[in-house]
Amino acid sequence: MQPEEKGEKMLKREKLSDKLADIYGNKIIKNELKSGDLIIETQISKEWGVSRSPVRDALHVLERKKLVRKNKSGSYTVLELTIDYLKNFHEMVNMFYQFSILKATKKQTEDELAYLLGLVKKIEISVEKKDYDTYVSSISNFGMMMLKIADNFLIEEFASELKSAQERIQYYAISLSPSHLNDTSLQIRKVYEHLSNNDPQKAAKAFHCFLNAIGDTFPDEPAGDR
């Protein structure tokens, strides 16, 4: 095989694995594949008419994104949303977003604030319309913009890896108690208002309240047992 042909084959494989990662990642994020579900490589391979190599590559991507875990046997299961996992994830997100908010209030531009305000309005409208897809994507974009403004590329890169896991938890919280969105949208507006008023402490506190509203929906037992 010529180098050009080999390169094209690798590119097609990478594109296919990315597509599979997007498809199955979205199924996990939206709880179509549930906590603890077994993912069978051969079944996916047969369904899509592809070899197991791109399927395996896709599962490696999902493992890196904290959506699946590899078992000792080599098989994969959807990462379980145990109460310990949810609490630990909550604490970690709170830590690096609190840091980012404190930095962001010193660096935001008018254009960035305008973008955040646009997201706040989309969030509020999506809550009214019960448009959960728009709500989750807008919340994610709001958080990523705050990280971008804070200008710490390591935290931004780390958060990007966990974006899918964060969105999964958002959908999970919605499935448990959609009514909490009224509080979360209110707290996100407060974050924006305090950012625009250059009040980092109040902005950080509002974001903490936002996370608490989500955390209050979490059960006292593993999600897979519900």
C-alpha positions in Angstrom: 0.0 0.0 0.0 1.3 3.4 -1.0 1.8 6.0 1.7 -1.0 8.2 0.2 -3.4 5.2 0.3 -2.4 4.3 3.8 -3.0 7.9 4.9 -6.4 8.1 3.3 -7.4 4.8 5.0 -6.3 6.1 8.4 -8.2 9.4 7.8 -11.4 7.5 6.9 -10.9 5.3 10.0 -10.4 8.4 12.2 -13.5 10.1 10.8 -15.6 6.9 11.3 -14.4 6.5 14.9 -15.2 10.2 15.6 -18.7 9.7 14.1 -19.3 6.6 16.2 -18.0 8.4 19.3 -20.4 11.3 18.6 -23.4 9.0 18.1 -22.8 6.7 21.1 -21.6 9.6 23.2 -24.9 11.4 22.5 -26.9 8.3 23.4 -25.1 8.2 26.8 -25.4 11.9 27.4 -29.2 11.8 26.8 -29.6 8.6 28.9 -30.6 6.4 25.9 -27.8 4.2 27.0 -28.1 4.0 30.7 -25.7 3.9 33.7 -24.1 0.4 33.8 -25.3 -0.7 30.3 -22.9 -3.0 28.6 -21.5 -1.8 25.2 -20.7 -4.7 22.9 -18.0 -3.9 20.2 -19.1 -6.7 17.9 -22.7 -5.6 18.0 -21.8 -2.0 17.0 -19.4 -3.3 14.4 -22.2 -5.5 12.9 -24.8 -2.8 13.1 -22.6 -0.3 11.2 -20.9 -2.8 8.9 -17.4 -1.8 10.0 -14.4 -3.5 11.5 -13.9 -3.5 15.3 -10.9 -1.1 15.0 -12.9 2.2 14.6 -15.4 1.0 17.2 -12.5 0.4 19.6 -11.1 3.8 18.8 -14.5 5.4 19.5 -14.8 3.7 22.8 -11.3 5.0 23.8 -12.6 8.5 23.1 -15.7 7.9 25.2 -13.5 6.5 28.0 -11.3 9.7 27.9 -14.5 11.8 28.1 -15.6 9.9 31.2 -18.7 8.4 29.6 -17.7 4.7 29.6 -15.3 2.6 31.6 -13.2 -0.4 30.5 -13.8 -3.5 32.6 -11.1 -6.0 33.6 -12.4 -8.4 30.9 -11.8 -5.7 28.2 -15.4 -5.0 27.7 -17.0 -1.5 28.2 -19.9 -0.3 30.2 -21.6 3.1 30.5 -19.9 4.8 33.5 -22.3 4.5 36.4 -23.6 7.7 38.0 -23.2 6.6 41.6 -23.9 9.2 44.3 -20.1 9.3 45.1 -19.3 10.0 41.5 -21.9 12.7 41.2 -20.7 14.4 44.4 -17.1 14.2 43.5 -17.8 15.6 40.0 -19.8 18.4 41.5 -16.9 19.4 43.8 -14.4 19.3 41.0 -16.5 21.4 38.6 -17.2 23.9 41.4 -13.5 24.2 42.1 -12.2 25.1 38.7 -15.2 27.2 37.7 -15.0 29.2 40.9 -11.3 29.9 40.1 -12.2 30.8 36.5 -15.0 33.2 37.5 -12.7 35.1 39.8 -10.3 35.6 37.0 -12.9 36.3 34.3 -14.3 39.3 36.1 -11.0 41.1 35.6 -10.7 40.3 31.8 -14.1 40.2 30.2 -14.8 42.4 27.1 -18.0 44.0 26.0 -18.3 41.5 23.2 -17.9 38.6 25.5 -20.5 40.0 28.0 -22.9 40.5 25.1 -22.3 36.8 24.1 -23.0 35.7 27.6 -26.1 37.7 27.8 -27.4 36.1 24.6 -26.8 32.7 26.2 -28.6 33.8 29.4 -31.7 34.8 27.3 -31.5 31.5 25.4 -31.4 29.6 28.7 -34.4 31.4 30.1 -36.5 30.9 26.9 -35.5 27.2 26.7 -36.7 26.7 30.3 -40.0 28.3 29.5 -40.4 26.1 26.4 -39.0 23.0 28.1 -36.4 22.8 25.3 -33.9 20.8 27.2 -31.4 20.3 24.3 -31.0 24.1 23.9 -30.9 24.6 27.7 -28.0 22.1 28.1 -26.0 23.3 25.1 -26.4 26.9 26.2 -25.3 26.1 29.8 -22.2 24.4 28.4 -21.4 27.3 26.1 -21.8 29.7 29.0 -19.4 27.7 31.1 -16.9 27.3 28.3 -16.9 31.1 27.6 -16.2 31.9 31.2 -13.2 29.5 31.0 -12.1 31.2 27.8 -12.3 34.6 29.4 -10.3 33.4 32.4 -7.5 32.5 29.9 -6.1 29.5 31.6 -5.6 27.1 28.7 -4.9 24.0 31.0 -8.2 24.4 32.8 -10.0 25.1 29.6 -8.5 22.0 28.0 -9.4 19.9 31.0 -13.0 21.2 31.1 -13.4 20.5 27.4 -12.5 16.9 28.0 -15.3 16.7 30.6 -17.9 18.7 28.7 -19.8 15.6 27.6 -19.8 14.2 31.2 -21.1 17.6 32.4 -23.9 17.6 29.8 -24.8 14.0 30.8 -25.2 15.1 34.4 -27.4 18.0 33.3 -29.7 15.7 31.4 -29.8 13.3 34.3 -30.7 16.1 36.8 -33.5 17.2 34.4 -34.9 13.7 34.3 -35.0 13.6 38.1 -36.5 17.1 38.6 -37.1 19.5 35.7 -38.4 22.1 38.1 -34.9 22.9 39.3 -34.3 24.7 36.0 -36.2 27.7 37.2 -33.5 28.1 39.9 -30.5 27.3 37.8 -31.5 29.8 35.1 -32.0 32.5 37.7 -28.5 31.8 39.2 -26.9 31.9 35.7 -28.4 35.3 35.1 -27.0 36.4 38.5 -23.6 35.1 37.4 -23.8 37.2 34.3 -25.0 40.3 36.2 -22.2 40.1 38.8 -19.6 39.5 36.0 -20.8 42.6 34.2 -20.7 44.6 37.5 -17.1 43.3 38.2 -18.1 41.6 41.4 -16.2 38.3 41.4 -17.3 37.2 44.8 -21.0 37.5 44.1 -20.6 35.9 40.7 -18.8 32.9 42.2 -21.4 32.6 44.9 -24.2 32.6 42.3 -22.4 29.9 40.3 -22.1 27.9 43.5 -25.9 28.2 44.0 -26.4 27.1 40.4 -24.4 23.9 41.1 -26.3 23.3 44.4 -29.6 23.5 42.6 -28.3 20.7 40.4 -26.8 18.7 43.3 -30.1 18.9 45.2 -31.7 16.6 42.5 -29.2 13.8 43.0 -30.5 10.7 44.7 -29.1 9.0 47.8 -28.4 5.7 45.9 -26.6 4.8 42.7 -28.5 5.9 39.5 -28.3 2.4 38.1 -30.4 1.1 41.0 -33.3 3.5 40.3 
